[in-house]
Amino acid sequence: MENKISKGELLEELLRNYFLNLGYFVVRGVKFRYEENDITDVDLFLYDRSSTLSRERINVDIKNKKQPQAFERILWANGLKKLLGFDQCIVATTDSRPIIQKFGLIHDTIVLDGNFISKLKSNNLIDRLTEDEFLLKLAKHKSYKKFPNKDWRFLYENSKSKLLNELDYSGFNSNLFLLQYLFETIITDVQKREDATRLAYTVISHLLIMMDFILKDITFLETNKKNEHLRDGLNYGNLGKDGVDEIINIAVALSGKSRNYYNDSFNSSQYLILSEFFSKNEILRGVFNWAKTFEQFAFNSEFTSPNMLDSVCKAIISVFLDYFSIDRTVFFTASYEIQGKLPLSDNGE
């Protein structure tokens, strides 16, 4: 690798690759935030579609030190698991003492001990960008208007943080705003185009994980009922239609304005584009795997433009473009300019 990374960062990358190979959706270095305050970092966030009805979320704590304080890390990881409502937690430590495994078992914590770490360190990193290399790309850019004076590392970190405690309509709608900015940047700024595309891929992967987590609770509803549920959730947020109606009633009583004055802002037909797409059973089954695919394209060493993606990934991008009322032809034509090629067709395929 060209960029030198510390022993701790190397171990995090090796573990990330290990869990990717096991089939997890993996995100490294996720900040746990509370009201704009950074509380702590989750070294690795793991997400798995265990079955049609269940999802597994795991926080991984990694310490590659001579004095790893393994007992303390087990307690810390277990406490964070309970705070976040996760299903499991893992501690990776260089400590090889059998008592560490015993202590972890007692406290419902999986321990990857020094013996495991030693074997893992003999592996080579797979051919993809490390987290640090990815952040270096993002550090070159800043948003001056839509996200005033925020560099793209902040935008990326903010999107990742939502995976810890906003796997819901609130997190999804918030990330839609970011994705729209990135799509517009891809179209208008050729110098930022490649990095904007990589970041857009990661945001799409986060959006798909959020949607997968939402869909688990409505899997067995009829398609039209799923559509209605998703439309209301996307339109009204976590409160739902009934919750928003209560707030509107109070607002009408206090302001004296008509109910239609408030209702109009919630009657967007744009959400139908997303709800109709994600309520289809064949889409529901594939969302998790597509999230992993977009994450892979974001971090591939060799850049892949949207035009080079398979038809399903192009279709997912196209659904979001339609939702933002961004012309597909304009977007995919701009994407070709990254690689100096001409478009094959007007719909990006």
C-alpha positions, 0 to 999 in steps of 0.5 A: 500500500502506498499510504502508510497506516498505523498498526491500529488502523491496519488491524481495523482494515483487516477485521473489516475485510474479514467481516466483509468476507463473512457477508456482513455490511461493514462500516469502519469508524462510526461516530456515536452522536447525541445532539451534535456532540460526538460521544464515542467511536464504534470501530466497526459497525456490522449489519446482517440480514439474518432472515426475512424477519430479523436483522443483526446489528453488532458493534466491534471494539478493536484494540491493538496495544501491548496493554489492551485493557481487555476487561475494560473493553468488554464492559465498555462494548457490552454497555454500548451494545445495550445503549444502542439496542444492538444484538451482539458486541465483539471485542478484538484484543491482543490479549490471549489469556483464557480468562478473557474468553471466560469473562467475555462469555459471562458478559455476553461478548464475543472475544477475538483474542490475541491468537485470532489476531495473530493469524489475521495479521498474516493476511493481506489487505484486499484491493480496495481503498482503506478508510483513511485513503477514502477520507483523504479524497473527501478532505479535498472538497467542501460544500459552501452553500447547501451544507455551509462550509462543511467539508465532505468528511463531515458529510460522510461521517454524519451519514455513517452516524445515522446507521447507529441510531437512525435506521428509520424514516428520519435518517432516510429522509435526511440522507436523501437531502445529502444524496441530492447534493451529490447527484447535482455535484456529479452533474455540474462539477467535473473536478469533483465528479469522481469523488462525489460519485464514490461518496454518493455510492456510500450514501446509497448503501446507507440508504438501502440499509436503512430501508432494509431495516424499515422493511423487516417490519412490513415484510408480510403485508400485501404490496399495496399495504407496504406501499401505503406504509412506506409512503406515509413514513417517507412523507410524515417521518417517524411520527406517521400520519396520525402523529403529524395530524395531532401536531397540525390540529394544535398548529391550526388551533394556535395560529388560526390558519386553515388545515389545508395550509399545513396539509399541503406541505405533506402531500408530495407525490414524489414519495410515491416514486420511492414507496412504489419501488421499495414495496415490490417483493423482488426489490425487498429481497435484494436491498441488503445485497445491493447495499453491499454492492454499492459499498464495494463500488465506493471503495474499489481501488479502480473507480467505476462510473455509474454507466459501468454498473449493472442494470439493477444498480443503474435502476436504483440510481434512476429511482433516486434521480426520478425522486429528485426530478433530475433528468437521467440523461443529463446525469448519466451523460455527465457520468461518462465524462469521468472516463471520457466516453460518450453515452450509449443511450438516453436512459443511462443503459 
